[in-house]
């Protein structure tokens, strides 16, 4: 999963124990290495905090930022949301 050069940073927030964050935890565990290998210069920040909502923030050129909420989604649904977010 290679991203556009316009994407400057990806931040992933989720709870370590919440059932609503199961999908994002699974997505990160299964895909982080491949995503980082495809985008070696892109900062990918993983933030875990108790009670945090599962969400991904994408920062683009000129400080533009978008986010998508991911609570309760499966890893496959999260992959689709991420692809749509970074287009």
TORMARFI-121436 format. One record per atom (N, C-alpha, C, O): residue number from 1; residue in one letter; atom name; x negated, y, z negated. Coordinates in pm, whole numbers. Example, Ala and Ser with C-alpha at 12.3 -4.5 7.8 and 13.67 -1.06 7.14 Angstrom:
// residues 2
> 1/a/N/-1319/-569/-780
> 1/a/CA/-1230/-450/-780
> 1/a/C/-1320/-330/-780
> 1/a/O/-1424/-332/-846
> 2/s/N/-1285/-225/-708
> 2/s/CA/-1367/-106/-714
> 2/s/C/-1290/3/-787
> 2/s/O/-1341/114/-804
This chain:
// residues 87
> 1/x/N/-85/-118/0
> 1/x/CA/0/0/0
> 1/x/C/-90/124/0
> 1/x/O/-135/169/-105
> 2/x/N/-114/176/116
> 2/x/CA/-198/294/132
> 2/x/C/-110/419/137
> 2/x/O/-5/419/202
> 3/x/N/-153/525/69
> 3/x/CA/-74/647/61
> 3/x/C/-135/757/146
> 3/x/O/-252/752/184
> 4/x/N/-53/857/176
> 4/x/CA/-92/975/252
> 4/x/C/-202/1052/178
> 4/x/O/-208/1051/55
> 5/x/N/-287/1120/255
> 5/x/CA/-391/1205/196
> 5/x/C/-331/1323/120
> 5/x/O/-398/1385/37
> 6/x/N/-205/1356/149
> 6/x/CA/-139/1467/80
> 6/x/C/-112/1434/-67
> 6/x/O/-95/1525/-148
> 7/x/N/-107/1306/-101
> 7/x/CA/-86/1264/-239
> 7/x/C/-215/1283/-317
> 7/x/O/-319/1229/-279
> 8/x/N/-210/1361/-424
> 8/x/CA/-331/1394/-501
> 8/x/C/-341/1320/-634
> 8/x/O/-451/1305/-687
> 9/x/N/-227/1274/-689
> 9/x/CA/-230/1205/-818
> 9/x/C/-101/1127/-837
> 9/x/O/6/1170/-793
> 10/x/N/-113/1013/-901
> 10/x/CA/2/930/-933
> 10/x/C/-2/903/-1083
> 10/x/O/-104/855/-1134
> 11/x/N/108/933/-1155
> 11/x/CA/116/907/-1298
> 11/x/C/232/813/-1325
> 11/x/O/343/833/-1276
> 12/x/N/205/710/-1402
> 12/x/CA/305/610/-1435
> 12/x/C/327/613/-1586
> 12/x/O/233/598/-1663
> 13/x/N/452/634/-1628
> 13/x/CA/486/639/-1771
> 13/x/C/582/525/-1801
> 13/x/O/674/499/-1723
> 14/x/N/562/458/-1913
> 14/x/CA/655/353/-1956
> 14/x/C/630/314/-2100
> 14/x/O/528/350/-2159
> 15/x/N/724/239/-2156
> 15/x/CA/715/188/-2292
> 15/x/C/653/48/-2287
> 15/x/O/684/-31/-2198
> 16/x/N/566/18/-2384
> 16/x/CA/500/-112/-2388
> 16/x/C/594/-227/-2424
> 16/x/O/566/-342/-2392
> 17/x/N/704/-197/-2491
> 17/x/CA/790/-304/-2544
> 17/x/C/935/-299/-2497
> 17/x/O/1006/-399/-2509
> 18/x/N/981/-189/-2445
> 18/x/CA/1121/-173/-2408
> 18/x/C/1162/-266/-2293
> 18/x/O/1089/-278/-2195
> 19/x/N/1278/-331/-2305
> 19/x/CA/1328/-412/-2195
> 19/x/C/1352/-329/-2067
> 19/x/O/1341/-381/-1956
> 20/x/N/1384/-202/-2082
> 20/x/CA/1407/-114/-1967
> 20/x/C/1279/-91/-1886
> 20/x/O/1286/-54/-1769
> 21/x/N/1162/-114/-1948
> 21/x/CA/1034/-94/-1880
> 21/x/C/973/-225/-1830
> 21/x/O/861/-225/-1780
> 22/x/N/1045/-336/-1840
> 22/x/CA/992/-465/-1794
> 22/x/C/946/-461/-1650
> 22/x/O/838/-509/-1617
> 23/x/N/1028/-403/-1563
> 23/x/CA/997/-399/-1421
> 23/x/C/870/-322/-1390
> 23/x/O/788/-366/-1310
> 24/x/N/853/-205/-1454
> 24/x/CA/734/-124/-1428
> 24/x/C/609/-192/-1484
> 24/x/O/503/-186/-1423
> 25/x/N/622/-257/-1600
> 25/x/CA/507/-331/-1655
> 25/x/C/465/-443/-1560
> 25/x/O/346/-463/-1536
> 26/x/N/563/-514/-1507
> 26/x/CA/534/-622/-1413
> 26/x/C/473/-566/-1284
> 26/x/O/377/-622/-1230
> 27/x/N/528/-455/-1235
> 27/x/CA/475/-393/-1113
> 27/x/C/329/-352/-1132
> 27/x/O/246/-379/-1046
> 28/x/N/297/-288/-1243
> 28/x/CA/160/-243/-1269
> 28/x/C/67/-364/-1280
> 28/x/O/-41/-364/-1222
> 29/x/N/109/-466/-1354
> 29/x/CA/25/-586/-1371
> 29/x/C/-3/-655/-1238
> 29/x/O/-114/-703/-1216
> 30/x/N/96/-660/-1150
> 30/x/CA/82/-732/-1023
> 30/x/C/22/-650/-910
> 30/x/O/-36/-707/-817
> 31/x/N/35/-516/-915
> 31/x/CA/0/-435/-798
> 31/x/C/-108/-330/-819
> 31/x/O/-159/-275/-722
> 32/x/N/-145/-300/-943
> 32/x/CA/-240/-190/-967
> 32/x/C/-370/-210/-889
> 32/x/O/-417/-118/-822
> 33/x/N/-428/-329/-897
> 33/x/CA/-556/-355/-832
> 33/x/C/-549/-333/-682
> 33/x/O/-639/-272/-624
> 34/x/N/-444/-382/-618
> 34/x/CA/-430/-367/-473
> 34/x/C/-406/-221/-434
> 34/x/O/-463/-173/-336
> 35/x/N/-323/-151/-510
> 35/x/CA/-296/-10/-481
> 35/x/C/-423/73/-498
> 35/x/O/-452/159/-415
> 36/x/N/-499/47/-605
> 36/x/CA/-623/122/-629
> 36/x/C/-727/91/-521
> 36/x/O/-800/180/-479
> 37/x/N/-735/-35/-477
> 37/x/CA/-829/-72/-371
> 37/x/C/-794/-3/-239
> 37/x/O/-884/36/-164
> 38/x/N/-666/13/-211
> 38/x/CA/-621/77/-87
> 38/x/C/-635/230/-94
> 38/x/O/-638/296/9
> 39/x/N/-643/284/-216
> 39/x/CA/-651/429/-237
> 39/x/C/-761/459/-340
> 39/x/O/-730/508/-449
> 40/x/N/-888/432/-309
> 40/x/CA/-994/439/-410
> 40/x/C/-1019/579/-469
> 40/x/O/-1067/590/-582
> 41/x/N/-987/684/-395
> 41/x/CA/-1013/820/-445
> 41/x/C/-892/884/-511
> 41/x/O/-899/998/-557
> 42/x/N/-781/812/-516
> 42/x/CA/-658/866/-576
> 42/x/C/-657/838/-726
> 42/x/O/-666/723/-767
> 43/x/N/-645/942/-809
> 43/x/CA/-631/918/-952
> 43/x/C/-494/854/-981
> 43/x/O/-390/909/-943
> 44/x/N/-495/740/-1046
> 44/x/CA/-372/672/-1087
> 44/x/C/-378/662/-1238
> 44/x/O/-459/589/-1294
> 45/x/N/-290/737/-1304
> 45/x/CA/-290/744/-1450
> 45/x/C/-176/660/-1506
> 45/x/O/-61/678/-1468
> 46/x/N/-208/570/-1596
> 46/x/CA/-109/484/-1660
> 46/x/C/-92/533/-1803
> 46/x/O/-189/538/-1879
> 47/x/N/29/570/-1839
> 47/x/CA/57/622/-1973
> 47/x/C/163/534/-2040
> 47/x/O/276/523/-1992
> 48/x/N/125/471/-2150
> 48/x/CA/218/388/-2227
> 48/x/C/247/458/-2359
> 48/x/O/156/503/-2428
> 49/x/N/375/468/-2394
> 49/x/CA/415/530/-2520
> 49/x/C/546/468/-2566
> 49/x/O/637/445/-2486
> 50/x/N/554/441/-2694
> 50/x/CA/674/379/-2747
> 50/x/C/796/466/-2718
> 50/x/O/797/585/-2746
> 51/x/N/899/404/-2660
> 51/x/CA/1024/473/-2632
> 51/x/C/1023/557/-2505
> 51/x/O/1124/621/-2473
> 52/x/N/912/559/-2432
> 52/x/CA/904/641/-2311
> 52/x/C/993/584/-2201
> 52/x/O/1007/462/-2187
> 53/x/N/1053/673/-2126
> 53/x/CA/1131/634/-2008
> 53/x/C/1035/586/-1900
> 53/x/O/927/643/-1883
> 54/x/N/1074/483/-1828
> 54/x/CA/992/435/-1716
> 54/x/C/1011/532/-1599
> 54/x/O/1122/552/-1551
> 55/x/N/899/592/-1554
> 55/x/CA/906/685/-1442
> 55/x/C/770/698/-1377
> 55/x/O/667/669/-1437
> 56/x/N/771/743/-1254
> 56/x/CA/648/770/-1179
> 56/x/C/654/914/-1130
> 56/x/O/755/959/-1077
> 57/x/N/542/984/-1150
> 57/x/CA/525/1120/-1099
> 57/x/C/424/1115/-986
> 57/x/O/321/1048/-996
> 58/x/N/452/1186/-878
> 58/x/CA/359/1198/-767
> 58/x/C/329/1347/-748
> 58/x/O/420/1427/-729
> 59/x/N/200/1382/-754
> 59/x/CA/159/1522/-732
> 59/x/C/96/1531/-594
> 59/x/O/8/1453/-559
> 60/x/N/142/1628/-517
> 60/x/CA/97/1648/-379
> 60/x/C/17/1777/-367
> 60/x/O/-5/1847/-466
> 61/x/N/-25/1807/-246
> 61/x/CA/-96/1933/-219
> 61/x/C/-14/2052/-267
> 61/x/O/109/2046/-272
> 62/x/N/-83/2159/-301
> 62/x/CA/-22/2285/-343
> 62/x/C/60/2270/-471
> 62/x/O/151/2349/-495
> 63/x/N/29/2169/-553
> 63/x/CA/95/2153/-683
> 63/x/C/236/2101/-679
> 63/x/O/302/2094/-783
> 64/x/N/285/2063/-562
> 64/x/CA/421/2008/-553
> 64/x/C/425/1874/-626
> 64/x/O/336/1790/-609
> 65/x/N/529/1854/-706
> 65/x/CA/540/1731/-784
> 65/x/C/681/1673/-770
> 65/x/O/780/1746/-769
> 66/x/N/687/1541/-759
> 66/x/CA/814/1470/-754
> 66/x/C/810/1358/-856
> 66/x/O/703/1306/-888
> 67/x/N/928/1321/-907
> 67/x/CA/932/1208/-1000
> 67/x/C/1053/1122/-970
> 67/x/O/1151/1167/-910
> 68/x/N/1043/996/-1013
> 68/x/CA/1154/904/-998
> 68/x/C/1165/823/-1127
> 68/x/O/1065/775/-1180
> 69/x/N/1288/809/-1176
> 69/x/CA/1314/731/-1297
> 69/x/C/1328/584/-1260
> 69/x/O/1388/552/-1157
> 70/x/N/1274/495/-1343
> 70/x/CA/1267/354/-1309
> 70/x/C/1322/262/-1416
> 70/x/O/1307/140/-1405
> 71/x/N/1387/315/-1519
> 71/x/CA/1440/232/-1628
> 71/x/C/1533/124/-1573
> 71/x/O/1625/152/-1497
> 72/x/N/1507/0/-1613
> 72/x/CA/1594/-112/-1579
> 72/x/C/1577/-169/-1440
> 72/x/O/1649/-261/-1403
> 73/x/N/1483/-117/-1361
> 73/x/CA/1464/-167/-1226
> 73/x/C/1366/-284/-1224
> 73/x/O/1282/-298/-1313
> 74/x/N/1378/-368/-1123
> 74/x/CA/1286/-481/-1106
> 74/x/C/1157/-431/-1040
> 74/x/O/1153/-318/-990
> 75/x/N/1053/-512/-1041
> 75/x/CA/926/-475/-978
> 75/x/C/945/-448/-829
> 75/x/O/883/-357/-775
> 76/x/N/1029/-526/-762
> 76/x/CA/1054/-507/-619
> 76/x/C/1125/-373/-594
> 76/x/O/1090/-300/-501
> 77/x/N/1224/-342/-677
> 77/x/CA/1295/-214/-663
> 77/x/C/1200/-97/-689
> 77/x/O/1210/7/-623
> 78/x/N/1109/-114/-783
> 78/x/CA/1012/-9/-814
> 78/x/C/919/14/-695
> 78/x/O/885/128/-664
> 79/x/N/877/-93/-630
> 79/x/CA/792/-80/-512
> 79/x/C/863/1/-403
> 79/x/O/802/87/-340
> 80/x/N/992/-26/-383
> 80/x/CA/1069/48/-283
> 80/x/C/1082/196/-322
> 80/x/O/1069/284/-236
> 81/x/N/1108/223/-450
> 81/x/CA/1120/361/-497
> 81/x/C/987/436/-480
> 81/x/O/984/552/-440
> 82/x/N/877/368/-511
> 82/x/CA/745/430/-498
> 82/x/C/715/464/-352
> 82/x/O/666/573/-322
> 83/x/N/743/371/-262
> 83/x/CA/721/398/-120
> 83/x/C/802/518/-73
> 83/x/O/751/601/3
> 84/x/N/927/528/-117
> 84/x/CA/1011/642/-79
> 84/x/C/959/771/-139
> 84/x/O/965/876/-75
> 85/x/N/910/765/-262
> 85/x/CA/861/883/-333
> 85/x/C/739/945/-264
> 85/x/O/729/1067/-255
> 86/x/N/648/863/-218
> 86/x/CA/523/916/-164
> 86/x/C/526/943/-14
> 86/x/O/425/983/43
> 87/x/N/640/923/51
> 87/x/CA/652/954/194
> 87/x/C/659/1103/217
> 87/x/O/669/1147/331
